[in-house]
Every structure is written in C-alpha cells, then in structure tokens.
C-alpha cells in the first residue's frame, strides 16, 4: 500500500524537499541500514542489500581521488555477514551500490562506501559494458537536476526454489539488477529506470543505447516487492502505472 505524505508539499515545491522517504519492502524481516551518505535495505535469505538510495546534491564528483579498496565487515547486518576473506573465492565482479566516487571529498562518506554491506556481485562483462554506461548517464542526471536521488539493487527469482547461491549457500545471485534516478523538472517528479541482466551480455547489448534497458517502475515494484516512491511522488507517474496495469490485464 502506498504511503501518505503530510500537506507540507502543498506549501513548498516538491523539489525543495530533501527528505524523500526510503523504499519499503514487502519481504519478511526486511530492515534499513542508515549511513551518513546513503541508506540500504536488507531482507532475510539474500546476504546482500535489496536496495540502496542516496542523494548527490552538493557533491563535486571531480574532487574525488580513488583509493585502494579496504573492505570492512558491517556488524549491523543480521544473519550471515560477509568478511574480506570471503572475496578470495569470488569470481564475480564486486560492485559498490553507493560508489566511492559519490563521496566527493568527504572522508566519512568514502569510508562508508567500503562497508561490505554496500556490495553486490555481478558478471564482470555486464558491469563493464552495461552497468558502467548507465552509471555515467545517471551521474549526469544527478549533477544537473535539483535534488536527484539514485537507487540501485538486485532482482531475484520470485520462486525461492530457483534461487542460486554462492559462499556456502549464504549469498543469493540476482537474475537482474536495477538502477533508478528520481529527479525534478520544476515542481514535477520524473524518473529513469533500467533493468540489467546479470549474465554475459549479447553482442547487441554491448553496443546498444542504454534506452534499450529502460524499464517501467511499476513492473520493477512487482518484480521486487519494493515500494520505491511515496504517494505524492507516485502521483506524477499515473500514465506509467496505467501502462503497467493494462499489460497485466492483457
């Protein structure tokens, strides 16, 4: 069920509000981990985050200097906790949901990006040929638009019997990943949403425009069981919701 928002939006433009509500998951035992620069959603049985959300307002990406990866176990994770030693047996690409470069020149933000709770695992070739292209596009949106929010996470098989695991059956492997940018043109919300397959990309997928990976936000909510936007923001996308509902009927 969509969330209600107080009438504060009636007296101030939506883009002026910085405290956009985080996503809500219908998964059992889901919970939120908050960091200074970003928030994560976790749920039982996956071993990696199900969503990440952050805002880039005021961050100068040009000021960031890359540093050596020094991963830190996050003791706030419930259940199985990944440690740096686990990476010795990982053949997949290790990807930060909150990228270290989005920390700008803030040391605290950068350090938090190396928390192992911030990681997902994906096919290296899809990371380099699709994920990175979409990342660059969303970076442009986030630096040009007022108060843009970025979201990312995995999409798992709905049938738990079809889930594949690694690391002693503790970490689930996603079938897809998603990326979302929520931003504002004037006082009206807009979004870009992408779905990325977690497999070796086809020759076409390596060279095609990222628009080929665009995805309906409501289909994504159905795929993940995650409610990304509150009711006030949601009202901006009625047409997209109707398209999704019509597709479900037919």
Secondary structure, DSSP 8 states (H G I E B T S, - for coil): ------GGGGTS-GGG-------EE-STT-EEEE-SSEEEEE-TTTSS-SEEEEE-TT--GGG--------B--TTS-S----GGGGGG--SEEEESS-GGGGTT-HHHHHHTTBGGGEEEE-HHHIIIIIHHHHHHHHHHHHHSEEEEEEEEEE--SSGGG-EEETTTTEEE-SEEEEEEEEEETTEEEEEEEEEESS---HHHHHS-GGGGB--HHHHHHHHTEE-S-HHHHGGGHHHHHHHHHHHH-
